Amino acid sequence: MITVTRLTGQPFAINPDLIERIECTPDTILVLMDGTRYLVAETMPDVVAMVQEYRAGVISRALQPAEQPPAARPELRPVVPLPTRPQGE
């Protein structure tokens, strides 16, 4: 999520993956994939930089080795005992 500011000064967070385009008319408008529009105080270059920083952070965290090795898989056992066949069948 990135944090942007409404023209009223109220900050809010938005998922940058949902931003389809950014318009500058001269106010900055974020247009989402579903057509929703948000008027924000940040400039277009500021929003672009925030999105780039967000995505770079996602990639860098994905490439970091795990701090702990993955846990061993638990042994799977039947929840209900299965019926056994008598010998000789």
C-alpha positions in Angstrom: 0.0 0.0 0.0 1.1 3.6 -0.6 -0.1 6.5 1.4 -1.5 9.6 -0.4 -3.3 12.7 0.7 -6.7 14.0 -0.2 -7.0 17.7 -1.0 -8.7 18.1 2.4 -5.4 16.9 4.0 -6.7 13.5 5.0 -4.2 10.7 4.3 -5.4 7.3 3.0 -3.7 4.2 1.7 -4.3 2.7 -1.7 -3.1 -0.5 -3.4 -0.8 0.7 -6.2 -1.5 -2.5 -8.2 -5.0 -1.2 -8.7 -3.9 2.1 -10.3 -4.6 2.1 -14.0 -3.3 5.6 -14.8 -2.5 8.9 -13.2 -3.9 12.1 -14.7 -2.6 15.6 -14.1 -5.2 18.2 -15.0 -3.5 20.2 -13.1 -4.7 18.3 -10.0 -3.4 14.8 -9.7 -6.1 12.1 -10.2 -5.5 8.4 -9.6 -7.8 6.3 -11.8 -8.2 2.7 -10.6 -8.9 -0.3 -12.7 -12.6 -0.2 -11.8 -12.9 3.5 -12.9 -12.8 4.9 -9.4 -11.1 8.3 -9.3 -9.2 9.8 -6.4 -8.0 13.5 -6.4 -4.8 13.7 -4.4 -2.4 16.4 -3.2 0.8 14.6 -4.4 2.2 15.4 -7.8 2.3 12.8 -10.6 6.1 12.3 -10.2 5.7 11.8 -6.4 3.0 9.1 -6.9 5.1 7.4 -9.6 8.1 7.4 -7.2 6.0 5.9 -4.4 4.7 3.1 -6.7 8.3 2.4 -7.8 9.5 2.3 -4.2 6.6 0.0 -3.2 7.3 -2.5 -6.0 11.1 -2.4 -5.4 10.4 -3.3 -1.8 8.2 -6.2 -2.7 10.9 -7.6 -5.0 13.7 -7.1 -2.5 11.7 -8.9 0.2 10.9 -11.7 -2.1 14.6 -12.2 -2.9 15.8 -12.2 0.7 16.5 -15.6 2.1 14.1 -16.9 4.7 15.2 -16.1 8.3 14.2 -19.6 9.5 14.3 -22.8 7.5 10.9 -24.1 6.6 9.3 -26.2 9.3 9.3 -30.0 8.8 6.2 -31.3 7.3 3.9 -32.9 10.0 3.3 -36.6 9.8 -0.1 -37.3 8.4 -2.2 -39.9 10.0 -5.9 -40.9 9.5 -8.3 -39.1 11.7 -10.6 -42.2 12.0 -9.0 -45.6 12.3 -9.4 -47.5 9.0 -11.0 -51.0 9.2 -8.6 -53.8 8.8 -9.2 -56.9 6.7 -9.1 -60.2 8.3 -6.1 -62.3 7.3 -6.7 -64.6 4.3 -9.1 -62.5 2.3 
